[in-house]
Amino acid sequence: MTYTHEVEKMCPVAKGPKHGPAPIPEEGRWVKSTEIKDISGFTHGVGWCAPQQGACKLTLNVKEGIIEEALVETLGCTGMTHSAAMAAEILPGKTILEALNTDLVCDAINTAMRELFLQIVYGRTQSAFSEDGLSIGASLEDLGKGLCSQVGTCFSTKAKGVRYLQLTDGYITKMALDADDQVIGYEYIKVGPLLSAIRKGEDIQAALKKFTGTYGRFADAVKTIDPREE
């Protein structure tokens, strides 16, 4: 350790009370974190790229400072969605500090990592008050059956009104309109469960019928439209 001449000349003054870190909630415990291994928690971070062309939702499950589970969901350019594959491979096994200082390929993923880091080191996690935290694999529960990200995509213009393209229910195939041409419901396909059934050998048409549903007053429609064609 090198000290300046001014410091060398100073006489020592004893330090009084030890002012340690404030405790943060972690997996049902109050923890005074002083090292990376003191950090545990399950949480999410949302980030965006420089031109705000796309976004990332990053979910990490950290146990004693080590990332044990990562879920990377992106919305945006093709480069960003492919970057998710690299980030998902890079993250598990790293400490939370290593991950913060690792290039995760895409600006949106890097920003999500930064936002997540802030939450987890301040004890603002989803599992802050859950005893022993969440099991490894907990992030998959956010995806639901079929393991597909929940995506909402809607388009509208002043001239022609709204078009529902994809909502939590699934891929929208028809929109139901009343006599005033107002939306009263829609028909959708549950894409994740549909593809899982087909992959397991179920007949395509039977699976399509099985995983097609409606929402709202679809049966009362005066007319229906294809939101992608009409």
N, C-alpha and C positions, 0 to 999 in steps of 0.2 A: 504494500500500500504506500503510495507517495502522497505526502502532505506538503502544502505550501509553507513558505517561511513564516507567514503570519500565524498559521495554525500551530506550527512547531513551537512558537513562543508562548502559546496560551497555556495557562495552568488548568489542570483537569477539574471539572465540576461534576459531582456525583449525580447520577440520574435518580429521580424520585420514584413515584409509583409507576408500575408497568401498565401502560395503556395499550392493552391488546385489542384485537379486532372485535367489532361487534358481532354477535352470533347471527347466523342466517339460518332460515329453515331449510332443512335438507331431508327428504324422505322420512318425515315424521320426527326428526330430531333437530335440536338447535346446535349448530356447529360453528366454532370459531376457526375459520379456515386460515391457515398460514402457509400451506403448501398445496401444490396441485392435487396430491392424493387425497386432500380433505374435501374435494369437490365431487358431489354426486347429484344426479337429478335427470329427469326426463323433461324435455321441453322443445319448443319450436322457435324458429327464426324465419322472418320473411325478408328477402332482399330483392334488389333491382339492379339492372345494368346501367352503365353510364348514360346512354341515350334514352333510358327507361322504355326500351323496346320489349322487355320481358321481365318476368319475376320468378323467384324461387321460394318454395317453402321447404325448409330444412328441418328435419326432426332427428334429434340425437338422444340416446340413452347413455348416460355417463355413470360409471361406477368407479369410485375411488380414483377419479381423475382420468380414467381410460374410457375412450369411446367404444362401447360394446355393440351398438346398433345405430344404423344410419338409414334414414329414408329421405331421398332427394326427389322432390316434385318440382318440375319447371313448366313454365308457360311462356312461350315466346318464339324466338328464331330457332331454326334447326340446329345451329351450332350449340345453342344453350341446352336443348334437350339432349343432345349427344354428350355434352359436358357432364351431365348428371351421371352418366355411366362411369366416367372416370372418377368423379368425386365420391361416388358410392363405394368404389374400390379402394380409394385412397384413405378415407376417414377411419374405418374401424381399426382399432389397435393403437391409434395415436392418442397422446394426451390431449386434453382440451386446449392447452397452450400451443402444442405443436400444430394442431388443426387450425388455430387462429392465424398462425404464421406460415401456413402452407398455401401455395397457389392452387386453388380449386378450379382452375381453368377459366371459369366464367365469372364476370363481375357480379352477376346476380347471386351466385352461390357464395362467393367470397363475402358479399354484403350480408347475406343471410347468416353466415358463420359469425360475423362480427356482432350482429344483433342478438344471436343466440348466446354468444359468450357473455355479453353484458347481463342477460337474464340469469344465466346459471351461476355466475360468480356473485351476484347480489341476492341469490335465493328466491328469484321470482319464477320458479319452475312450476310445471303442471303437477309434479309429484312432491312439491314442497311439504305438504302435510299428509302424504301417504306413507304409512309405516313400511319401511324397507323398499320404498319406491315401486316402480313398475317392472314387470318381468321383461326380459329381453324378447323382443318381438311385438311389444305393445303398439308400436307405430302402425303395424298392419291392421289393427282394429279401426284406424281412421279410414281405411280404404273400403271396408265392408266386404261383402261376398263378391267374389270374382277378382278381388285385389286390383281394383281400378281407382285411380285418383278421382275425387269428386270435383267435377269441372262444370262451371256455368258459363254458357256462351249465348249471348242474345245480341241481336242487331236490330237497329230501328232507324227510320228516317221520318222527317216531318211529312214528306209527301205520301209515303206508303205505310207508315206505322211500324209496329214491332214484329220481329220474327224470333221465336224461341228456337234455338238450335240444339242446345244441350243443357239439361238441368240436373239436379241431384238424382232424380229418378232415372235418367239415362238420356239416350239419343232421341231427340224429338222427331217423329215422323209426320205427325199431323197436328194442326192447331184447330180447335173448335171455335166457331164464331156464332154469335146470336143474330137476330134480325137486324141489329144495329151495327153489325160487323165488329163487335167487341169480343175480345177473347174470353171464353168461359171455361176452357179446359184444353187438354192436349193428350195425344197418344205418344207413348215412348217405348223404347226397347232398352232393357237392362243389358248393356253391352258385355260387362264382365261375366255375369252368370251365363249369358248366351254363349260366349266363346268357350267358357269352361265346359259347358255341356257338349258342344260340338267336338271339342278336343277329346272328350271321353267317349265319343262314338255315337252320340244321340243324333237322330235324323235332323237335318238342318231346318226343314219346314216345321217339324214338331217342336223343336227347341225355340224357333222364332215365335210361334204361337204361345208357347209356355211363358216366355219372358217378355211378352208385349203386354203393356197395361195402359190404363188411362187415368187421368187426374181431373178433378173438377166436374163440371156438368157436361162432360164430353157427349153423353148420350142425348142431350137436349140440343145439340148443335143444329142450326139451320143449314150450315154448310161447313165443310172442313177444307183446309188448304195445306199443301206441302210447303213448309217454310223455306225450303231450298229452291223450289221451282216456281212458286206462284207469288 
